[in-house]
């Protein structure tokens, strides 16, 4: 069968790694990357931090333009894919044209989740997904003395910390009883509550937003379900994300909290792979489907999917890891805390440098490190090796975890 090429829909971290891996593995067929954004693919983590704080920020590109031209990668900026025609073997574009292909990679990511309350789409309510979004937020911050952030997850808190560093009066509204409740242990939640409060942020827990207030044609705060009124010059909606599944759904792919893929990142249609924020897979330790939102996950899944599309299948068994920079505090997570039954601390939160080791069934499953990069690096190895480490050993600052890694390797 004649190879009509591979189309990669999405050109963020996962999409760019996909193209790189295909060429590194010797694929010489037509290779097209589509992105609706006008800029060369760029780093996404600085969106909530550096791109907002810097006086004249420019996107930090993932690869120079020469990378794509040298490898005969047809990178199409400002180009949106609107449909997949499985019968014809093509991807339809917004201008009505189409690209013939034999295989497709969906690296379409996620989009901000909107809470269903009145005026959430009013002028002056900002969401963060792209460099353009970050520059709109930067301009709003420049013109504002007070900022209201709806959502106490990673993105919401990173933006709140940035606003506090810029001298803004910051209020954070979190609907749950603690910060980052779905991502971290109570100890780490409590630490960041105290840390952000020390920066001047006013954090309201169990705060249910009933609607966005509008004054003079723009957002001016929020009304809470308990009748409380919060006034602010601009409002940030940071209540998580949802996977972009429209293309997959229209193509008849199986969906389950995202685009369902197997252990080698292929969807229910083997000629179509999905990677990154939009894809759900059965995790090798948990035994159930998960959908992960991290640069590491997107990049590593791209490597697995590239091999699978070229007939070199190997299961995706990488240890997930994440990070969140909130002002000067760096949170790094190795593994998944899902189902953890016991947590022990290595170090003292009062010192501003510690780790929470989380166990399930006597096995180390996750390590959350705050300003403790060494613990994070070791944790990734310990979890990958499924090394035998006990809660007592993890809690003992004098116990040699590095030596345990060496012994596990042996």
N, C-alpha and C positions, 0 to 999 in steps of 0.2 A: 504494500500500500504506500502511495506517495505521501511523504511527510509535508503537510501544509504549514507546519510551524507551531509554535507555542505562543499564546497570548497571556500575559500577566496583567490582571486587572488590579491596579493599586500599586503605588510606587513609594511606599514608606519603607521602614526598616526591613520588613519581611519580603516585600516585592523586590527591592534592590538586591537583597541577599539571594533571592531565588534566581534572578538573572545571572548573578555572579557565579553561583554554584553550578548552574546548567553549563555555562561556558567552561568553567574549571574542570567539569567532568567530561568535556569533549563534545558536548552537543554543538553541532554546526548548522542546524536548520534555522529557518526564519524565527526571530525572537522579537516580540513586540511588547512594550510596557506602556500601559495607559494610566494617566493620572489626570483628574479634573483640576488639579492645582496648576497655577502658571509658573511656579518656581521649580528649579531642579530639586529632586528629593533631598530632604533636609532632616536634621536631628529633631525629634519631637520632645524629648524631656525638657529642654530649656523653655518650652512654650509658657509654662507657668512661673518661670523664674527669670532667667537672664534676658529673654526677649522682651520682657516687660520692664525690667530695671535698667537696662543699658541705655545710654543717651541716644545712640543711633544704631540700633541692633540690625544685623543682617543674618539671614538664616545660615546656620552652619551646615553646609551641604554634606551628604553622605559620601558621594563620589563626584569628582570633577566631570565636566561634560566629555572630556577626552576618554574617560573610562568607557562610556557608552559607544562612542564612535569607533574606538579602537577594537571593540569586541562585536561590532556590527549589531548592536542592540538598538532597535528602533524605538526610542523613548519619545512618546507623544504627550507633550504638556498641554494642559487645558483641554483634554479630550475625555469625555465621559462615555462609558459603556452603558447602554440602556437595556440590552437584551442579549440572551444567548440562544442561538438557533441550533439546537442539537442535530436536527435533521440535515441541515445544510453544512454543519460544521463551521460555524462562524460566530463572531461577536458583532452585534449591531451598535453603532455609535449614535450620539445625539444628533449629528447632522444628517442622519439617514443612511450613511455609508456603512459598509461592513468589512470585517477582516476575516479572511478564511483561515482556519487553523485546525490542527488535529487534536490539540490538547489545550486546556485552559487552567490557569491558576487564579483562584480568587483570594486576593490579599487586600480585601476591601475594608478591613478594620471595623470600627464602631463609630457611633455618633452619640452626642450628649443626650441623656435621658431628660425629658421635660416633665416636671411635676404637673398634674392636671388641676391647676388652680387659675382663677381669673387673672388676666393681664400678664401672664408669664412670658408672652411674646411681645410685650410693649417695648418701645424704644427705651434704651437705657438699661435693659436686661441683657447681659452678655453671657455667652457660652464659649468654651475653649476647645477647639479641635485643630485649628490650622494656624499658620503664621499670621495670616490676615486677621484672625480672631484675636491673637495676642496683641497686635498693633492697635486694634480697636479698644481693647482693654487698657493698654498703655495710655492712649489718648484720653480715655475716660478718667483714669487715675490722675493724669496731669491736671484735669479740670475739677477734681473732686477732693473734698476734705474728709469725707466719710464713705466707707465701703461696706456693703452688706453681702455676705457670702452665704448662700443657701446650700448646705451640704457639708458634712464633716468627714469626707473621705479624703483620699490622697490629693486629688486635684484641688478640691475646695480648700484644704488646709495649706497646700503649697501656695495658692494664690493669696490666701489670708496672710500667711507669713511674709510674702513679698510686699503686700500692701502695708503691713505693719513696719517693715524695714524702710518703706518710703515715707513713713511718718503719717499714714492715714489712720483715722479712727475706724477700727475694724470690729464688726459684729459677725459672729458665725452662728448660724442656726442649724442644729442637728436634730433630726426627728427621733433618733434612737437615744438610749440612755448613756451612751459613751461614744467617743470618737473612733472612727475607723473600725466600727464594731464587727463588720464582716471580714476584716482582714487581719486584725492583730488581737493579742491577748489583752485582758483587762489591765495588766500592769503597764503595758506599753501605751494603751489608750490614756491611762491616768498620767503617765509621764508627759505626753504631748499636750494634754489639757493644761498641765501646770506650766510647761515651757511656753506655749503660745500665749497663755495668760500673762506670763512674765514679759512678753513682748508688747503687751497692751491690748491684746485681743479680748473682746467680751464674748465668751462662748456660752451659748444657751443650749442645754441638752433637753431632750423631750420637747423640742419646740416644733410644733406642727404649723406649717404655713397655710393660711386660709386663702391668701391672695396677695398679689403684688399691688402696692399702692402706686397711683399715677397722679402726678401733679404737673401742670403746664405741658402736658403732652408727653411726659417721660416718666420712667420709674423713679419713685421717691422713697422706696422702702417696702415694708411688708406688714400685713395684718396677720397675727397669729390666731390659732383656733381658740385660745383662751382669752382673746380680746386685747392682748398686748399689741401695741403699735411700735414698730421700729422704723425710724426715719434714716434715710441714707441718700447720698448724692448719686450713687450708682449701685446696681445690683448684679451679682455674679451668681448664675445658676450652675452649681457643680454637684449634681445629685447622681453621679454615675453615668454609665454609658449603656447602650444597647447595640448588639451586633448588626451590621448592615447585611441583611439577607435577601434583599429584594431581587437581585439577579438570580440567586440560587433558587428562590421560591418560584420565580417565573419559569425557570428551567426544569422544575420538577424534582429538585434535589431534596433529600431527606433533611428536615430541620429538627434540631433538638437543642434548645438553648444556643442557637447559632447553627452553622452548617455542620451537620454530623459527618465526621470523617473516621476512618479506621486507624489502626496503629501506624500506618505509613502515610497518613494525611490525605488519602484519596476519599472522595465523597461517594455517595451511592451510585454515581456515574463514574466509573474508573478513569475516564479520560479527563475528569475535572478534579483538581486538588483544591484544598482550602487551607489557609494557614493564618496564624495570628489571632487577633481579637475576635474575628468573625467565626472561628472554627471551634467545635467542641469534640473532644476525644476521650476515650476511656483511659484514665490515669493508671499507670502500672502499679501504683501502691494502693490507691483508694478503691480501685475496681469499679468505678462509676465515671460517668461523663463529667468533665470539667471544661470550662472555657476560661482561658487565662489572658490577662491584659498586661503584657510586659514586652519590652524590647527583646529580652533574652528569648522568650518563648517564640516570638515571631521569627527571629533569626534562626534559631535551632530547628524549628519546624520547616522553615524554607529549605534547609540542608537535607532534611529527611525527605521532603516532598520531591526535591530535585532528583535525588537518587531513585525514588520510586517511579517517577515518570520515565526514567531512563532504564528501568528494569533492574535496578540494584537495590531492591527493597530491604530495609532494616527497620525494626520497630523503633518508635520514638520513646526513649526511656530517659530523657534528660531530667535533671533535678530543676524544678522551677526556682527562679530567684527574682527578686524585685527590689526596688529601692525608692525612697522618697526623701528629697532634700527639702526641709522646711526651715528656712533661714539658715542658721548655723548647725542645726541638728540633722544628722544623717541616719535615716532608718534603712536597714538592709535586712531582707528576709530570705532565708533559704528553706525550700520545702513548702508544704501546705499544712496549715494548722487544723484543717478539717478533721473533726472527730478526736482531737487531742483530749486526754483525760487528766494529765498531770503537767504542771509547769514548775520549773525551778529557775532561780536566778543565778547568774554568774556575774558578780559585780553588784554594785549598789546604784539604784536609780538616782539617788541624791547626788552622786558624783557626776552624773551626766554621761556616764559611759558604762554600759552593761548589756547583757544579753539574757533573753528568756528562752530556755530550752524546753520544748514541748514534746511530750511523749504520749504514745497510744499503744496499749497492749505491751508495755515495756520497751517499745521501740522508739528511737528518736525519729520524729516526723518533721519537725520544723524548728528553726532557730531565728528569733527576731533580735537583731543587734542594733543598738543605738550608740553611734559614735564608737564602734568596736569592730573595725574592719577585719582585724585578725580573726576574731571569732567567726565572722561571716565566711571568710575563706575556708576555714577549717570545717565549718558546718556543711558547706556544699560537698566536701569530700566525704565526710562522715555519713551523710544521708545517701549519697550515691553508692557508697560501698556497703550500706546497711551494716555499718560497724557496730559492734556490741559496746555501747556506752550506757551506763546507768545514770539515773537522776542524781545519785550521790556523787558520782564522778563529775558530772556536768556542773554541779553546784560548788564543787571544791576548786577555788581559784589556784590551788597549788598542784592540782592534778594535770598531768601533761597530756593534753588533747592532741598535740602535734605528734607525740610519740605513739598515741593510739592509732592515728592515721597511718604512720609508718608500719606499724605492726599489722594493720588490716591489709595494707598493700602486700606485705610479705605472705 
